[in-house]
Amino acid sequence: MLRFEGLSKSFGWRRVIHGAAGTLGPGAYALQGANGSGKSTLLALLAGAIAPDAGEVWIDGLSLARDPVRARQRLAYAPDQSPIYPFMTGYDLLDFVATARACCVDDSVMDMVEEAGLTSHLPTRFSAMSLGTQKKFLLCAAWIGNTPVLLLDEPSNGLDLTARAVVERRIVERSATRLTLFASHDGAFINACGASVVPLGELLSPAG
Ligand SMILES: Nc1ncnc2c1ncn2[C@@H]1O[C@H](COP(=O)(O)OP(=O)(O)OP(=O)(O)O)[C@@H](O)[C@H]1O
């Protein structure tokens, strides 16, 4: 479902990810590691949000480098924070993501919007939303298309208790047939999601 081999990334002189490799099937996985160890960088590489210096990623068997359109339609990624255009509304974000994934905003996603307390914020511009509200929209957008692979960076950061429970339940619901890989330092959240802990160091080349 998610496979990656030989992934490496440096920022200037600093090598952050070296020789990362792994194969993950359906389930929930919590990527763990110290601050600054490279969890967000690895998730961004797996999502194709940043280009690797070396290595390759396959989403549901499709190469992210060689078959990017079809691979990306099987993938959703919610960074911890995202530079969304300030003039976009909640509606605009959901529509934009659905178009990119060649699908629609279905009832399940609108239920999530309602459960997370976002309905009244749908017409609000991102520039006028709190950080927690922006985060909730990013997470709801990540559920659009019910993609086989879902990558989430610190999904519980800044969420109120209601939204946190919604995201936990949604991750559990996916786990039988789909993959969710998320970076988190939040032990209670990881447990509530029934996630297996994946130490970042175990995915990296020992020579790194
Ligand atoms: N765009 C960038 N340019 C330069 N350095 C970067 C960039 N992105 C990340 N880094 C550096 O790469 C290293 C790993 O950062 P990353 O955010 O991936 O770590 P992390 O494990 O997610 O950390 P945290 O647990 O604090 O969120 C850090 O030293 C960071 O400063």
The ligand as a Gaussian input file, in Angstrom:
#p B3LYP/6-31G(d) Opt

LIG

0 1
 N       12.700000      23.572000       4.361000
 C       13.709000      23.383000       5.224000
 N       14.864000      24.063000       5.074000
 C       15.899000      23.851000       5.917000
 N       15.878000      22.987000       6.936000
 C       14.764000      22.294000       7.132000
 C       13.614000      22.449000       6.290000
 N       12.642000      21.601000       6.722000
 C       13.159000      20.960000       7.793000
 N       14.420000      21.372000       8.031000
 C       15.296000      20.873000       9.092000
 O       15.272000      19.455000       9.028000
 C       15.334000      18.916000      10.349000
 C       14.172000      17.957000      10.549000
 O       12.975000      18.737000      10.622000
 P       11.545000      18.041000      10.727000
 O       10.557000      19.154000      10.802000
 O       11.403000      17.056000       9.650000
 O       11.662000      17.283000      12.121000
 P       10.504000      16.626000      13.029000
 O       11.024000      15.299000      13.469000
 O        9.212000      16.649000      12.310000
 O       10.469000      17.640000      14.253000
 P        9.294000      17.977000      15.329000
 O        9.072000      16.758000      16.169000
 O        9.899000      19.115000      16.109000
 O        8.088000      18.416000      14.539000
 C       15.369000      20.098000      11.311000
 O       16.700000      20.356000      11.655000
 C       14.807000      21.220000      10.490000
 O       15.304000      22.448000      10.915000

